Amino acid sequence: MSTQALIYLFVGISFALYIGIAIWTRAGSTKEFYVAGGGVHPVVNGMATAADWMSAASFISMAGLIAFMGYDGSVYLMGWTGGYVMLALLLAPYLRKFGQFTVPDFIGTRYYSKVARTVAVVCLIFISFTYIAGQMRGVGIVFSRFLDVDVTMGVIIGMAIVFVYAVLGGMKGITYTQVAQYCVLIFAYMVPAFFLSMMITGNPIPQIGLGSTVNDGSGMYVLQKLDESLQMMGFGPYTDGSKSMIDVFCITAALMIGTAGLPHVIVRFFTVPKASDARRSAGWALIFIALLYTTAPAVAAFARLNFNDSVNNTAYAEAPAWFTNWEKNHLIAWTDKNGDGVMQVAKGDPFKGAPEYTGETGAAGEQAVSNEILTDNANEVYVDKDIMVLANPEIGNLPGWVIALVAAGGLAAALSTAAGLLLVISTAVSHDLMKSTFKPDISEKGELLAARVAATCAIVVAGFLGIYPPGWVAQVVAFAFGLAAASLFPAIFMGIFSKTMNKEGAISGMVVGLAFTFLYIAYFKLWNPDANVAENWLFGISPEGIGVVGMVLNFVVALVVMKMSAPVPAHVGQLVESIRVPRGATGAHAH
């Protein structure tokens, strides 16, 4: 069977499985639609949370970024993993004990205000749509290459699949679909990693292979070999960082804190029976996540070694098949600057405007290729960083079934997170805006219909953002984390751990944090990308890390406004006490 036939088979079987599960678990009530009935087992919820958490950014883009950024790419590993620990320990059990459906539910009740609830919904929608743009782009990239369609059509197909199981099944359908998607994506990620580690180092375990010697007779370790290879091509050593310490710190912190404010991850802890199960499911999720996250650095290093060997100093007429396959989709390109017919990979952008266009595909990709060639550097190859994990099996000449498996895994990663985000958006509109704010007398049937209509509208917007994304998958996701860190996290944190924070303080903090962070990111990424250099950044902090400054502003504004406004009602202080104190604790032990 041909590789293309295997891809169709693997992807078709996985899609049939997801849709079948959605139909089997179709939500019949708002509780099933919002929180899967609240009865999901901690291990099952841990696996679903891992799939929800490990989006296209984790599966498709993270190793690609590390492959090209080297040491600097470690901020994504540290930030996302550390943030999950923070979420599991600081917030998850308390929010589950609160016992509602959504994050705006908590904020609206804790801050005794419909305005606070509405502001939280606005923050949630900003975060979720920014995040989902990366997922839909990931879907488009996978489809464009493996199903031989353009990126736009790939995004539309992905929208249709998500529509079926997110709109029909709700959280109940999504939970069990995500369990299946986790199994697909982790198998798809690990199998090529085992193959590549064995081929390059002779050790099948990638985590160990990364610290082993290359089996080419040189006696060099993998990272030594990679450093030497890159330096010969004019790059800095793979193991050296180029980012400033403050930017590394802020990006890592923004990713960590943003994780603890992500609504689509937090809502998963409302689906378990009790607060102790929330903590247990978080522990299981961390184990499931660690399988991929400890493998990603090895996959990145192996990918860059294979890429260098396969492309650099290779005559274009003899370019490997994988290069021409991805070239058809405008995700990799070459231009012969010196007329020797040989591909040269070096430091620098091969096309004028490459920093603006490398995140684009389709027409924008063609524009990047057709633009005026830069002559002040030797680089002749443009490569979209998001393709590295997907192209890895082809670059390493792995069997066709492995390539097909990776295609199915990439789609599983992107679709699982997209579904979770769409559910959060639809829940915010139907439950938090309509039921809890503007139309409290709506029937349960009407609320369920509103949730499904909102999810449908959200899918259309998500598809548009997937077709016209503002950056690479992992970059776009990093922006979502920054927005979450600057807006929702402080309000949730103070809502749990401060009995004195009032509605005026929380609302002011969320508005200032969200506005500052969004405008900073938009200025450098959308309105004036030419200015996106370290010299122009505030305190040398990049848009990926600015969420930390937004968070600090949020806290400061909230505390100042709190001091100037009315104190918290007594019943709210009792609510906070009940969330924080273990059941059965009394007297001095309650404090």
Protein Blocks (a to p, Z undefined) as FASTA:
>chain_A
ZZklmmmmmmmmmmmmmmmmmmmmocfbfklmmnnnopacfklmmmmmmmmmmgfklmmm
mmmmmmmnmmmlmmmmmmmmmmmmmmmmmmmmmmmmnopabfklmmmmmnopaklmmmmm
mmmmmmmmmmmmmmmmmmmmmmmmmnopafklmmmmmmmmmmmmmmmnmmmlmmmmmmmm
mmmmmmmmmmmmmmmmmmmnopablklmmmmccfehnopafklmmmmmmmmnopacfkbc
fbdfklmmmmmmmmmmmmmmmmklmmmmmmpmblklmmmmmmmmmmmmmmmmmmmmmmmm
mmmmmmmmmmgopafklgcfklmmmmmnopaccddfkonopacddeddfbghklmmmmpg
hjlmmmmmmmccdfkbcbfbdcdfklmmmmmmmmnopafklmmmmmmmmmmmmmmmmmmm
mmmmmmmmmmmmmmmmmmmmbcfklmmmmmmmmmmmmmmmmmmmmmmccbdfklmmmmmm
mmmmmmmmmmmmmmmmpckbcfklmmmmmmmmmmmmmmmmmmmmmmmmmlmcfklpghhi
afklmmmmmmmmmmmmmmmmmmmmccddfklmmmmmmmmpcghiacjllZZ
